[in-house]
Structures are given as C-alpha cells and as structure tokens.
Amino acid sequence: MQKVNYKLINTKELLDSFKAYAQNVDLESGDIRLNSDHVYKFGDVLLDDNNLSIIDISIDECDVFYLVDEKRNLILTYDQHNDAPKAIGCYPGILPLKLNTLSAIGVDRDTLYIADFVSINGADNARMIALSKRDFQIRWVVCKDHDGKPLHKILDIECDNKGNICLLESETGKILSISKENVDYPAPHSLYSPDPGTSKPKDLTVDTEGNLYVLYEKKLHIFYANTGEKEIPIRPEDLSPSGIVVDACKQVFIGEMGQDDGSDNEISLKTIHKLSGELFTALWSYRGASRKLISDSKGNLYVLNDKGNKLTSLIRQKVNLQDKEGAFSGYYISKPIDSQTPDTRWHRLVLEGEFENGTQLEFLYYVSNDNVVDIKTLSPDQWRKRISETSSVQGNEKRDALFLADSQGQYLWFKIILSGTETRSPVVRKITVFFPRVSYLDHLPAIYREDLLSKGLLERFLSIFESIFFDIDHTIEHIGRYFDAYGTPPEFLSWLGSWLAFAVEENWPEDKKRLFISKAVFLYKKRGTREGLEESIFLLTGKKPFIVEVFKSKDRCQHVAAEDCNEQQGQEKIIFFPPEEAVVKACLDEKTLKRSDKDGALEEAHQEIPLIDILYGTERFGFCVILEDSDMDPVTISRVRRIIEEQKPAHTCYGLKVLQPWFYLDMHTYLGINTKLNKPEFLLGVTSVIGRDTVLHDEEQAGQVGRHARMGIDSTMSW
C-alpha cells in the first residue's frame, strides 16, 4: 500500500509562512478567527438624582465610587451593587477635620485624597488631605507646593500604579507629584509648569504605565513616564472637550462639554470621542454632554453628565469586525503546498478547531502543476468547494472531507472562508492535508472500479471507514508519545503514573505531575531512604528539606546538611544539633507531683529534659522533616505530608516542622537559616499568636481622633 503523506499547519509561524492573502482574520493566537475589537455599549444609568451636583469622581480597585457633592460639600461613597450614595466618615458626614470648599478627590489601595480650598483676599489657598480608607483618620496634609508657596485650587487628583499622587492646579496649570514613600513628611515636587499665557487645563488622567495626559481647550498634552512629551490638537476644531480618561488598554477618550437647555436635538449631538491616531472619532453609544469620565479595572467607562446628577456606565465588550460589505466574514488564502510529484492526486483534508452554532465555515481549493499562479485573480468557478456551509452536521470540533477524484496537480492552494456574528466566530486551529490519494477501493477486485458512477459512490462510502481507521492507525503509529511524561496528553497522566506505581493526585499542577512521573523510576530505587525523601520533597517545593534522624542526633558530631539549589555555587546549608548538655527544665504533670513533707500539700516538681529530645522526639525509629520556606501554603504542606507517609518505612514515625523567620529560644532556631532580623506580621490565626510572636504596631502615620496619639512619636502637628 502506498504511503500517505500529510501537511500539518497548526502554529502561528506556519500560518504566517503559508499566508498568501488574508482579509478580516486574526492569526495572533496561533489560529484563524475573525478580527475583533473592543467596543463600548450603553450599560445602565447608575445614578440619576437632581439633588446631586457632583464635580469630581474617582473609583478604587473594588469598583467603589467616591463622589464630591458640590451642593452639600460632602464626600459620598457609592457601590453600584448595593444601595444609594452615603456620606463617608466615622459618623456620616463627620470627618476628623472641617472641610472647606471641596474641589477634587482621588483614591488608591489604602488612602483617600481630598482637595479643598478657601478664598482669602481673592486668592485661593488649597490643601490636600490624605485619609485612611479604613477608618478615615488623617495620614497627612499638604498645603504648600515645591517652592513653599500656598497651593492653588486643585482641579484633579490622579494616582498611578507606582504610588505617586499627581495634582493639577486649576489657575496655574502646574502638575505636582507626591510620592507615597515619603508619607511622614510629604513634599510635592513639580512635574510641569506651563508657559505664561497658556490656556487653563480641563482635566488630568494617568495610564497604567504612569504616562500623564493633560486636556486643554485645543490640545491634548501627553507626558511620557520615561522621556519625552507629545501634543495632539483637538480635532474636529468645533469640539469642546470636557473630561478625559485612559482605559486599561491605553485607549484615550474625551467627553464633550455643553449646556443643557432642554433641547433634545443639542444633547443628541454631543457624545464621547475616542482617540484614533491623532483624530478623535465619535463614540455614539453615549449621547449627551459630560463633565467627567473614569474607567474601572475591567476597562468599563463611566460618564458623569454636565449637570453632575447622572452617572452612566458604558460596558466594554469584545465584538467581531465587519468586512467591507458589512458582513461578519473573512478569508485566508494559502501559498501552494508542494507534493514534490507532478499530477498528484490529493486525498483528504481535516480541519480542527471550534465551530459554534451560528457560525459557518467553507473550504475551497485549487490544484495545478504550475506554481506560478496569481491566486487572487482566480474566478469563483476555478475554486472547488469541499466543505460548505452545511457541514455543521459534523459537530463543533472537526470538519473532514475528501478531495475530488479528478483533482490532480503538484501544487495545492486552499481558501478558508469564515462567517460568524458580532459575538461568535469559527476558530480553525489545525489544518491537515493528506496526499497522495489512497483508497480502500484499490484493495477490492477490479469489478468494483469498472462502472464510474458506482465507483465514486463506493469510494465515498468506504472513505467513512477509512477516516476512522486512519485516525486509529495514526494513534498506534505514534503510541510512543503516550509513554512520555512530557508528551502524553494531560488526561493520560494518571494512567501513566499507575504504570510506575506512582499515584498522581488530580489537584496537583500539571507540570508537577509530569516532573514526578519522569523521575518515578529514579525515586523508586531510593524509596524508603532519607535521600529519596529529600529528592521527592525537593521536586515538589523546589528546596531540599533538612531531615533529622533521631538515632543520629545523639551523636554530638553529627549535623544535617541541605544543598541550596537556588545558588549556582551549590553551597550547602547546615544545621547543627544542640549538645547533650543542653537541657530544659519542664514541670511534671499532676500525676507525678511531689508531696511536701511538711503539710502534705502538692508542690511543683521539675525535671531536666535534654533539648534535643524536645526538638526531635525520643522515638529511636523516628525522624523530623524541617522545611525552610515559612511562606509555604497549607495545600503544599499537606502534599508534603502525603509524600512522607507514602515513602517512609512502616515501622517509623515522623514529625514535620516549618521554620518561622524569627528567633525562638530553646526551639527551632538555626544560625544562618531562620535568624533573619525582621518585624513579624500580625495576622491572627494565620502566622502569628498574640503574646508570643506578635508586635502590636500602629499603621497610622499621624494623630488619630478618639485613639491614642503620642506627641513626638506618632503625631505630627500640621495645618
């Protein structure tokens, strides 16, 4: 029987190398699918209250809004999944200090930043107050700029991912920055000072990389975090910008200001604009003038209208793009596949991927003995179709078809046409073309091939069984991959492990399963030994443990070493046993208390116990496994216990100890191993116990109303 060859295309590199032409398809994921983009669709009206007059808004990582209400001069918090907005404070609306006229607000992971101002002799003296999000206590207050002059009215506050707080002054247009690293004595420094005569800024925002965007009446000024800056004019020129935001994908959006005079026509002409290149294009999913724009961590937009009484959400969604004719369709045309033999009869094609309901897939091909063909100019009649729109009966994962019997030629081109909807697209992950043509009909008597009509029918009928048996034969031919720990499919790992007497837990990470199976024979040879247990724990955790055998610990000359595999030098870490002279006085239990000779009363009795017995136990056939990683999670610790219980000899007992990164007298403290000087965290019930290894520490950096405040220690007098 003639050998069947095949050409497989299943990676991004192969798809790119075989691509001749493509339209409206995406190959970046290593497959063929329709091009897509993210759009913003109208979501919900979250707030609509005429009693509100919001002038600034911010959102934290939990999607909780912080609002500045100009009418009542209050800071409000609002969770869109819960109830209505409510005033913040230890008591609603009551904060540790009296607020002047509010102007801006910002928020980061643990701090709320509020800007207010007061007019004195026609000049605005402003300040920025940092409050703890947890209890709204004051952290610090800033009221002077980098030159020691009073701050002007702050228009906006933005926080970046690096812990910097950026301020935008309304009158001067200056941009100031405060680093959270200097929270005790925060000092602003200047990022940008505009030239005299420059128009007043409209808004400020910052992206995930720390780049600053300042919006003016006629331009957008971008300050890049590394170096350089850029100005983009506002186009079209009749656009009056108001509010700017950069979403999670660094797409820039600006709002449009306007006066609401009750005319529906005027409101409907104003919208949100997206920066495309250096031109702003309308985003008509929202209609109306806006005052402020913000974005959450998921990329959704929130628009505050020009009156400040309505907050609307725009949901970010991924949609497929339309082609030039307005249909959700695209195609991929390949370069020629060379069979190396003229007049090759092409046999079979298989497409694998995801073909959802509501999507369609077509496969067309062209063969020739001449590889110099302008494939793009071929007429539709010259392309021959083998997979049509009705192929959905084959399921959602595979498309299988035979080439026509008269398809002969050394070179084959194919064209895949994808059709979907706005949210659905067929996905082709693997393309396999088989050649030359080999049919089960060739093995039957010649009488079955005499009649051309019946020959074609019988050949197509036998191709059903041929496809089934070919897949089985292909699997048998490559059966060796199922015995390779790194080549077998994930679902066969447990089966392969059972062959090697290694029970693989289903909840283990796949890479750990493959690693243990590849080392199973090596570990089995050392099963039940200290070296084998060390190697198994190292494969799981990445660090070798210290294993103390009790019968060896009695020898004062002994020590335990573990190779530090994280260092290139292969340096060993060693723990030494305490000497036998090291003892600890322990109180006996009630059953062994001594009687006083004088009055017969019970009195405490003490016994000196060797420290080595307390640390490692007294069982002669026992051992203690010591893990150095104090941050090891409970799941990993339970896996270590399971490994120990499986591999230890039946007559032995063991103890497992995870070293803590601080000192304990007469306990597991080893020089150079866990003797680092640091401050333990207070995480009750997780890593610390009050009274033994916890230092109570005040996290606040300034005086706290209603709490302890020590002058000169944790309180700073500020205006």
For each residue, the residues with C-beta under 8 A, 3 or more apart:
1: 438 443
2: 436 438
3:
4: 347 434 435 436 438 470
5: 339 434 435 436
6: 432 433 434 435
7: 337 432 433 435
8: 14 430 431 432
9: 14 15 18 334 430 431 432
10: 14 30 429 430 431
11: 14 15 30
12: 15 16 27 28 29 30
13: 16 17
14: 8 9 10 11 17 18
15: 9 11 12 18 19 27 30 31 32 332
16: 12 13 19 27
17: 13 14 335
18: 9 14 15 334 335 337
19: 15 16 22 27 332 333 334 335
20: 333 334 335 375 376 413
21: 331 332 333 375 376
22: 19 25 27 330 331 332 333
23: 323 330 331
24: 34 35 321 322 323 329 330 331
25: 22 32 33 34 35 330 331 332 418
26: 29 32 33 34 35 36
27: 12 15 16 19 22 30 31 32 332
28: 12
29: 12 26 33
30: 10 11 12 15 27 429
31: 15 27 353 427 428 429
32: 15 25 26 27 332 353 416 418 427 428
33: 25 26 29 36 418 425 426 427 428
34: 24 25 26 320 321 328 329 330 418 420 425 426
35: 24 25 26 320 321 330
36: 26 33 318 319 320 321 425
37: 318 319 321
38: 249 251 299 316 317 318 319
39: 285 316 317 319
40: 272 283 285 286 300 301 314 315 316 317
41: 285 314 315 317
42: 285 286 312 314 315
43: 300 312 313 314 315
44: 312 313
45: 48 310 311 312
46: 78 80 302 311 312 313
47: 52 78 85 309 310 311
48: 45 309 310 311
49: 52 309
50: 309
51: 71 309
52: 47 49 67 69 71 85 308 309
53: 69 70 71 307 308 309
54: 57 67 68 69 70 291 292 304 308 309 311
55: 68 70 102 103 291 308
56: 67 68 102 103 104 105 156 292
57: 54 65 66 67 68 105 292 294 302 304 311
58: 65 66 105 106 107 157 294
59: 63 64 65 66 107 294 295 296 302
60: 63 64 66 107 108 109 133
61: 109 297
62:
63: 59 60 79 80 296 297
64: 59 60 77 78 79
65: 57 58 59 77 78 79 80 85 302 311
66: 57 58 59 60 75 76 77 78 88 105 107 112
67: 52 54 56 57 75 76 77 78 85 105
68: 54 55 56 57 75 76 102 103 104 105
69: 52 53 54 72 73 74 75 76 102
70: 53 54 55 73 102 308
71: 51 52 53
72: 69
73: 69 70 99 101 102
74: 69 87 93 102
75: 66 67 68 69 87 88 89 95 99 102 105 112 114
76: 66 67 68 69 85 86 87 88
77: 64 65 66 67 85 86 87 88
78: 46 47 64 65 66 67 84 85 86
79: 63 64 65 82 83
80: 46 63 65 313
81:
82: 79
83: 79 86
84: 78
85: 47 52 65 67 76 77 78
86: 76 77 78 83 92
87: 74 75 76 77 92 93
88: 66 75 76 77 92 93 95 112 136
89: 75 92 93 94 95 136
90: 94 95 96 135 136 705 706
91: 94
92: 86 87 88 89
93: 74 87 88 89
94: 89 90 91
95: 75 88 89 90 98 99 131 136
96: 90 131 136 137 138 704 705
97: 129 138
98: 95
99: 73 75 95 102 114 116 129
100: 116 117 118 127
101: 73 116 117 118 119
102: 55 56 68 69 70 73 74 75 99 105 114 115 116
103: 55 56 68 115 116 117 126 153 154 155 170
104: 56 68 114 115 154 155 156 157
105: 56 57 58 66 67 68 75 102 112 113 114 115 157
106: 58 112 113 156 157 158 159 165
107: 58 59 60 66 111 112 113 133 159
108: 60 111 113 159 163 165 180
109: 60 61
110: 132 133 134
111: 107 108 130 131 132 133 139 180
112: 66 75 88 105 106 107 130 131 132 133 136
113: 105 106 107 108 128 129 130 131 157 159 165
114: 75 99 102 104 105 128 129 131
115: 102 103 104 105 126 127 128 129 154 157 167
116: 99 100 101 102 103 126 127 129
117: 100 101 103 124 125 126 127 151 152 153 154
118: 100 101 124 125
119: 101 122 123 124 125
120: 123 125
121:
122: 119
123: 119 120 150
124: 117 118 119 152 153 171
125: 117 118 119 120 143 150 151
126: 103 115 116 117 143 150 151 152 153 154 169
127: 100 115 116 117 141 142 143 151 719
128: 113 114 115 141 142 143 151 154 157 165 167 178
129: 97 99 113 114 115 116 138 141
130: 111 112 113 138 139 140 141 142 183 186
131: 95 96 111 112 113 114 136 137 138 139
132: 110 111 112 135 136 137 138 139 700
133: 60 107 110 111 112 136
134: 110
135: 90 132 704
136: 88 89 90 95 96 112 131 132 133
137: 96 131 132 700 702 704 705 707
138: 96 97 129 130 131 132 141 702 703 704 705
139: 111 130 131 132 183 700 701 702
140: 130 183 184 185 186 701 702 716 718
141: 127 128 129 130 138 718 719
142: 127 128 130 151 178 186 188
143: 125 126 127 128 150 151 719
144: 148 149 150 151 188
145: 148 149 150 151 174 176 188 190
146: 176 187 188 189 190
147:
148: 144 145
149: 144 145
150: 123 125 126 143 144 145
151: 117 125 126 127 128 142 143 144 145 154 167 169 176
152: 117 124 126 169 170 171 172 174
153: 103 117 124 126 169 170 171
154: 103 104 115 117 126 128 151 157 167 168 169 170
155: 103 104 168 169 170 201 203 204
156: 56 104 106 167 168 203 204 205
157: 58 104 105 106 113 115 128 154 165 166 167 168
158: 106 165 166 168 204 205 206 212
159: 106 107 108 113 163 164 165 166 206
160: 163 164 166 206 210
161: 208 210
162: 210
163: 108 159 160 179 180 181
164: 159 160 177 178 179 180 210
165: 106 108 113 128 157 158 159 177 178 179 180
166: 157 158 159 160 175 176 177 191 204 206 212
167: 115 128 151 154 156 157 175 176 177 178 188
168: 154 155 156 157 158 173 174 175 201 203 204 214
169: 126 151 152 153 154 155 172 173 174 175 176
170: 103 152 153 154 155 200 201
171: 124 152 153 200
172: 152 169 193 194
173: 168 169 193 194 198 200 201 214
174: 145 152 168 169 190 192 193 194
175: 166 167 168 169 190 191 192 204 212 214 223
176: 145 146 151 166 167 169 188 189 190 191
177: 164 165 166 167 188 189 190 191
178: 128 142 164 165 167 182 186 187 188 189
179: 163 164 165 182 186
180: 108 111 163 164 165 183
181: 163
182: 178 179 185 186 187
183: 130 139 140 180 186 701
184: 140 701 716
185: 140 182 716
186: 130 140 142 178 179 182 183
187: 146 178 182
188: 142 144 145 146 167 176 177 178
189: 146 176 177 178
190: 145 146 174 175 176 177 193
191: 166 175 176 177 212 223
192: 174 175 212 214 223
193: 172 173 174 190
194: 172 173 174 198
195: 198
196:
197:
198: 173 194 195 216
199: 216 217 218
200: 170 171 173 216 217
201: 155 168 170 173 204 214 215 216
202: 215 216 217 241 242 243 244
203: 155 156 168 214 215 241 242 243 244 292
204: 155 156 158 166 168 175 201 212 213 214 215 244
205: 156 158 212 213 215 244 245 246
206: 158 159 160 166 210 211 212 213 246
207: 210 211 213 246 250
208: 161 248 250
209: 225 250
210: 160 161 162 164 206 207 225
211: 206 207 222 223 224 225 246
212: 158 166 175 191 192 204 205 206 222 223 225
213: 204 205 206 207 220 221 222 223 244 246 252
214: 168 173 175 192 201 203 204 220 221 222 223
215: 201 202 203 204 205 220 221 241 243 244 254
216: 198 199 200 201 202 219 220 221 234 241
217: 199 200 202 234 240 241
218: 199 233 234 237
219: 216 231 232 233 234
220: 213 214 215 216 231 232 233 234 241 244 252 254 275
221: 213 214 215 216 229 230 231
222: 211 212 213 214 229 230 231 232
223: 175 191 192 211 212 213 214 229
224: 211 227 228 229 230
225: 209 210 211 212
226:
227: 224
228: 224
229: 221 222 223 224
230: 221 222 224
231: 219 220 221 222
232: 219 220 222 275 278
233: 218 219 220 278
234: 216 217 218 219 220 237 239 241 254 280
235: 239 278 279 280
236: 239 280
237: 218 234
238:
239: 234 235 236 256 273 280
240: 217 256 257 258
241: 202 203 215 216 217 220 234 244 254 255 256 257 273
242: 202 203 254 255 256 257 289 290 291 306
243: 202 203 215 254 255 290 291 292 293 304
244: 202 203 204 205 213 215 220 241 252 253 254 255 293
245: 205 252 253 293 294 295 301
246: 205 206 207 211 213 250 251 252 253 295
247: 250 251 253 295 299 301 316
248: 208 295 297 298 299
249: 38 299
250: 207 208 209 246 247
251: 38 246 247 274 275
252: 213 220 244 245 246 274 275
253: 244 245 246 247 272 273 274 275 283 293 301
254: 215 220 234 241 242 243 244 272 273 275 280 293
255: 241 242 243 244 272 273 289 290 291 292 293 303
256: 239 240 241 242 270 271 272 273 289 290
257: 240 241 242 289 290 291 306
258: 240 266 267 270 289 306
259: 289 306
260: 267 289 305 306 307
261: 266
262:
263: 266 267
264: 267 268
265: 268 269
266: 258 261 263 269 270
267: 258 260 263 264 270 287 288 289
268: 264 265 287 288
269: 265 266 287
270: 256 258 266 267 287 288 289 290
271: 256 282 283 284 286 287 288
272: 40 253 254 255 256 282 283 285 286 290 293 301 303 314
273: 239 241 253 254 255 256 280 281 282 283
274: 251 252 253 280 281 283
275: 220 232 251 252 253 254 278 279 280
276: 279 280 281
277:
278: 232 233 235 275
279: 235 275 276
280: 234 235 236 239 254 273 274 275 276
281: 273 274 276
282: 271 272 273
283: 40 253 271 272 273 274 286 314
284: 271 287
285: 39 40 41 42 272 314
286: 40 42 271 272 283 290 303 312 314
287: 267 268 269 270 271 284
288: 267 268 270 271 303 305 306
289: 242 255 256 257 258 259 260 267 270 305 306
290: 242 243 255 256 257 270 272 286 293 303 304 305 306
291: 54 55 242 243 255 257 304 305 306 307 308
292: 54 56 57 203 243 255 303 304
293: 243 244 245 253 254 255 272 290 301 302 303 304
294: 57 58 59 245 301 302 304
295: 59 245 246 247 248 299 300 301 302
296: 59 63 299 300 302
297: 61 63 248
298: 248 316
299: 38 247 248 249 295 296 316
300: 40 43 295 296 313 314 315 316
301: 40 245 247 253 272 293 294 295 313 314 316
302: 46 57 59 65 293 294 295 296 311 312 313 314
303: 255 272 286 288 290 292 293 311 312 313 314
304: 54 57 243 290 291 292 293 294 308 310 311
305: 260 288 289 290 291 308 309 310 311 312
306: 242 257 258 259 260 288 289 290 291
307: 53 260 291 310
308: 52 53 54 55 70 291 304 305
309: 47 48 49 50 51 52 53 54 305
310: 45 47 48 304 305 307
311: 45 46 47 48 54 57 65 302 303 304 305
312: 42 43 44 45 46 286 302 303 305
313: 43 44 46 80 300 301 302 303
314: 40 41 42 43 272 283 285 286 300 301 302 303
315: 40 41 42 43 300
316: 38 39 40 247 298 299 300 301
317: 38 39 40 41 423
318: 36 37 38 423
319: 36 37 38 39 422 423
320: 34 35 36 328 420 421 422 423 424 425
321: 24 34 35 36 37 328
322: 24 325 326 327 328
323: 23 24 326 327 328 329 330
324:
325: 322 329
326: 322 323
327: 322 323 419
328: 34 320 321 322 323 419 420 421 422 425
329: 24 34 323 325 417 418 419 420
330: 22 23 24 25 34 35 323 417 418
331: 21 22 23 24 25 415 416 417 418
332: 15 19 21 22 25 27 32 415 416 418 428
333: 19 20 21 22 375 376 413 414 415
334: 9 18 19 20 337 413 414 415
335: 17 18 19 20 413
336: 371 373 411 412 413
337: 7 18 334 411 412 413 414 433
338: 371 410 411
339: 5 344 346 410 411 412 435 436
340: 410
341: 344 410 436
342: 369 409 410
343: 369 408 409 410
344: 339 341 367 408 409 410 435 436
345: 403 405 407 408 435 436 437
346: 339 365 367 403 407 408 409 412 433 434 435 436 437
347: 4 402 403 434 435 436 437 438
348: 400 401 402 403 433 434 463 467
349: 363 365 386 387 400 401 402 403 414 431 432 433 434
350: 398 399 400 430 431 432 434
351: 361 363 387 398 399 400 416 428 430 431 432
352: 397 398 399 428 429 430 432
353: 31 32 397 426 427 428 429 430
354: 396 397 426 427 429
355: 359 361 392 395 396 397 399 426 427
356: 359 396 420 424 425 426
357: 392 396
358: 420 421 424
359: 355 356 418 419 420 421 424 425 426
360: 389 392 418 419 420 426
361: 351 355 387 389 391 399 416 417 418 419 426 428
362: 385 387 388 389 416 417 419
363: 349 351 385 386 387 399 401 414 415 416 417
364: 383 384 385 386 414 415 417
365: 346 349 383 384 386 403 407 412 413 414 415
366: 373 375 378 382 383 384 412 413 414 415
367: 344 346 407 408 409 411 412 413
368: 371 373 409 410 411
369: 342 343 409 410 411
370: 373 411
371: 336 338 368 410 411
372:
373: 336 366 368 370 378 411 413
374: 377 378
375: 20 21 333 366 378 413
376: 20 21 333
377: 374
378: 366 373 374 375 382 383
379: 382 383
380: 383
381:
382: 366 378 379
383: 364 365 366 378 379 380 415
384: 364 365 366 404 407
385: 362 363 364 388
386: 349 363 364 365 401 402 403 404
387: 349 351 361 362 363 391 399 401
388: 362 385 391
389: 360 361 362 392 419
390: 393
391: 361 387 388 394 399 401
392: 355 357 360 389 395
393: 390
394: 391 398 399 400
395: 355 392 398
396: 354 355 356 357
397: 352 353 354 355
398: 350 351 352 394 395
399: 350 351 352 355 361 363 387 391 394
400: 348 349 350 351 394 467
401: 348 349 363 386 387 391
402: 347 348 349 386 460 463
403: 345 346 347 348 349 365 386 407 437
404: 384 386 407
405: 345 437 456 459
406:
407: 345 346 365 367 384 403 404
408: 343 344 345 346 367
409: 342 343 344 346 367 368 369 412
410: 338 339 340 341 342 343 344 368 369 371
411: 336 337 338 339 367 368 369 370 371 373
412: 336 337 339 346 365 366 367 409 433 435
413: 20 333 334 335 336 337 365 366 367 373 375
414: 333 334 337 349 363 364 365 366 431 433
415: 331 332 333 334 363 364 365 366 383
416: 32 331 332 351 361 362 363 428 431
417: 329 330 331 361 362 363 364
418: 25 32 33 34 329 330 331 332 359 360 361 425 426 428
419: 327 328 329 359 360 361 362 389 426
420: 34 320 328 329 356 358 359 360 424 425 426
421: 320 328 358 359 424 425
422: 319 320 328
423: 317 318 319 320
424: 320 356 358 359 420 421
425: 33 34 36 320 328 356 359 418 420 421
426: 33 34 353 354 355 356 359 360 361 418 419 420
427: 31 32 33 353 354 355
428: 31 32 33 332 351 352 353 361 416 418 431
429: 10 30 31 352 353 354
430: 8 9 10 350 351 352 353
431: 8 9 10 349 350 351 414 416 428
432: 6 7 8 9 349 350 351 352
433: 6 7 337 346 348 349 412 414
434: 4 5 6 346 347 348 349 350
435: 4 5 6 7 339 344 345 346 347 412
436: 2 4 5 339 341 344 345 346 347
437: 345 346 347 403 405
438: 1 2 4 347 442
439: 442 459 462 463 466
440: 443 444 462 463 465 466
441: 444 448 449 455 458 459 462
442: 438 439
443: 1 440
444: 440 441 448 449
445: 448
446: 449 450
447: 450
448: 441 444 445 454 455 458
449: 441 444 446 455
450: 446 447 455
451: 454 455
452: 455 456
453: 456 457
454: 448 451 457 458
455: 441 448 449 450 451 452 458 459
456: 405 452 453 459 460
457: 453 454 460 461
458: 441 448 454 455 461 462
459: 405 439 441 455 456 462 463
460: 402 456 457 463 464
461: 457 458 464
462: 439 440 441 458 459 465 466
463: 348 402 439 440 459 460 466 467
464: 460 461 467 468
465: 440 462 468 469
466: 439 440 462 463 469 470
467: 348 400 463 464 470 471
468: 464 465 471 472
469: 465 466 472 473
470: 4 466 467 473 474
471: 467 468 474 475
472: 468 469 475 476
473: 469 470 476 477
474: 470 471 477 478
475: 471 472 478 479
476: 472 473 479
477: 473 474
478: 474 475 481
479: 475 476 482 483
480: 483 484
481: 478 484 487 488
482: 479 487 488 489 492 496
483: 479 480 488 496
484: 480 481 487 488
485: 488 493 496 514 515 517 518
486: 514 518
487: 481 482 484
488: 481 482 483 484 485 492 493 496
489: 482 492
490: 493 510
491:
492: 482 488 489 495 496
493: 485 488 490 496 497 504 510 513 514 517
494: 497 498 504 506
495: 492 498 499
496: 482 483 485 488 492 493 499 500 517
497: 493 494 500 502 503 504 513 516 517 520
498: 494 495 501 502 503
499: 495 496
500: 496 497 517 520 521 524
501: 498 520 524
502: 497 498 516 517 520 523
503: 497 498 646
504: 493 494 497 508 513 516 517
505: 508 639 642
506: 494
507:
508: 504 505 512 513 639
509: 512 513
510: 490 493 513 514
511: 514 515
512: 508 509 515 516 539 540
513: 493 497 504 508 509 510 516 517
514: 485 486 493 510 511 517 518
515: 485 511 512 518 519 539
516: 497 502 504 512 513 519 520 523 536 539 540
517: 485 493 496 497 500 502 504 513 514 520
518: 485 486 514 515
519: 515 516 522 523 535 539
520: 497 500 501 502 516 517 523 524
521: 500 524 525
522: 519 525 526 535
523: 502 516 519 520 526 527 532 535 536
524: 500 501 520 521 527
525: 521 522 532
526: 522 523 529 531 532 535
527: 523 524 532 647
528: 532 647 648 649
529: 526 532 533
530: 533 534 547 549 623
531: 526 534 535
532: 523 525 526 527 528 529 535 536 647
533: 529 530 536 537 547 625 643 644 647 648
534: 530 531 537 538 544 545 547 562
535: 519 522 523 526 531 532 538 539
536: 516 523 532 533 539 540 643 647
537: 533 534 540 541 544 545 625 627 640 643 644
538: 534 535 541 542 543 544 545 565
539: 512 515 516 519 535 536
540: 512 516 536 537 636 639 640 643
541: 537 538 545 627 629 632 636 640
542: 538 565 566
543: 538 562 564 565 566 627 628 629
544: 534 537 538 562 563 564 565
545: 534 537 538 541 562 625 626 627 628
546: 560 561 562 575 625 626 628
547: 530 533 534 560 623 624 625 626
548: 552 553 560 577 616 623 624 626
549: 530 552 553 623
550: 553 554 616 617 618 619 620 621 622 623 624
551: 554 620 621
552: 548 549 555 558
553: 548 549 550 558 577 612 616
554: 550 551 580 612
555: 552 558
556: 577 579 580
557:
558: 552 553 555 577
559: 574 575 576 577
560: 546 547 548 574 575 577
561: 546 572 573 574
562: 534 543 544 545 546 572 573 574 628
563: 544 570 571 572 573
564: 543 544 567 570 571 572 573
565: 538 542 543 544 570
566: 542 543
567: 564 570 571
568:
569:
570: 563 564 565 567
571: 563 564 567
572: 561 562 563 564
573: 561 562 563 564 628 672 673
574: 559 560 561 562
575: 546 559 560 626 670 673
576: 559 670
577: 548 553 556 558 559 560 612
578: 582 611 612 615
579: 556 582
580: 554 556 610 612
581:
582: 578 579 610 611 612
583: 608 609 610 611
584: 608 609 610 611 614 666
585: 606 607 608 609
586: 606 607 608 609
587: 604 605 606
588: 592 593 604 605 606 607
589: 592 593
590: 593 602
591:
592: 588 589 605
593: 588 589 590 602 603 604 605
594: 602 603 605
595: 600 601 602 603
596: 599 600 601 602 603
597:
598:
599: 596
600: 595 596
601: 595 596
602: 590 593 594 595 596
603: 593 594 595 596
604: 587 588 593
605: 587 588 592 593 594
606: 585 586 587 588
607: 585 586 588
608: 583 584 585 586
609: 583 584 585 586 613 614
610: 580 582 583 584 613 614
611: 578 582 583 584 614 615 666
612: 553 554 577 578 580 582 615 616
613: 609 610 616 617 618
614: 584 609 610 611 666
615: 578 611 612 624 667 668
616: 548 550 553 612 613 622 624 655
617: 550 613 622 624 653 655
618: 550 613 622
619: 550 622 653
620: 550 551
621: 550 551 649 651 652 653
622: 550 616 617 618 619 652 653 654 655
623: 530 547 548 549 550 648 652 654 655
624: 547 548 550 615 616 617 654 655 656 657
625: 533 537 545 546 547 640 644 654 655 656 657
626: 545 546 547 548 575 657 659 668
627: 537 541 543 545 632 637 640 656 657 658 659
628: 543 545 546 562 573 659 673 674
629: 541 543 632 658
630: 658 659 660 661 674 687
631:
632: 541 627 629 636 637 658
633: 636 637
634: 637 638
635: 638 639
636: 540 541 632 633 639 640
637: 627 632 633 634 640 641 656 658
638: 634 635 641 642
639: 505 508 540 635 636 642 643
640: 537 540 541 625 627 636 637 643 644 656
641: 637 638 644 645 656
642: 505 638 639 645 646
643: 533 536 537 540 639 640 646 647
644: 533 537 625 640 641 647 648 654 656
645: 641 642 648
646: 503 642 643
647: 527 528 532 533 536 643 644
648: 528 533 623 644 645 652 654
649: 528 621 652
650:
651: 621
652: 621 622 623 648 649
653: 617 619 621 622
654: 622 623 624 625 644 648
655: 616 617 622 623 624 625
656: 624 625 627 637 640 641 644
657: 624 625 626 627 668
658: 627 629 630 632 637
659: 626 627 628 630 668 670 673 674
660: 630 664 668 674 687 693
661: 630 674 676 678 680
662: 674 676 678 680 693
663: 669 675
664: 660 667 668 669 693
665: 669
666: 584 611 614
667: 615 664
668: 615 626 657 659 660 664 674
669: 663 664 665 674 675
670: 575 576 659 673 674 675
671: 675
672: 573 675
673: 573 575 628 659 670
674: 628 630 659 660 661 662 668 669 670
675: 663 669 670 671 672
676: 661 662
677:
678: 661 662
679: 695 697
680: 661 662 687 688 693 694 695
681: 687 688
682: 688 690 694 695 696 697
683: 686 687 688
684: 688 689 690
685:
686: 683
687: 630 660 680 681 683
688: 680 681 682 683 684 692 693 694
689: 684 692 693 694
690: 682 684 694
691: 694
692: 688 689
693: 660 662 664 680 688 689
694: 680 682 688 689 690 691
695: 679 680 682
696: 682
697: 679 682
698: 708 714
699:
700: 132 137 139 704 707 714
701: 139 140 183 184 714 716
702: 137 138 139 140 714 715 716 718
703: 138 709 714 715 716
704: 96 135 137 138 700 707 708 709
705: 90 96 137 138
706: 90
707: 137 700 704
708: 698 704
709: 703 704 714 715
710: 713 714 715
711: 715
712: 715
713: 710
714: 698 700 701 702 703 709 710
715: 702 703 709 710 711 712
716: 140 184 185 701 702 703
717:
718: 140 141 702
719: 127 141 143
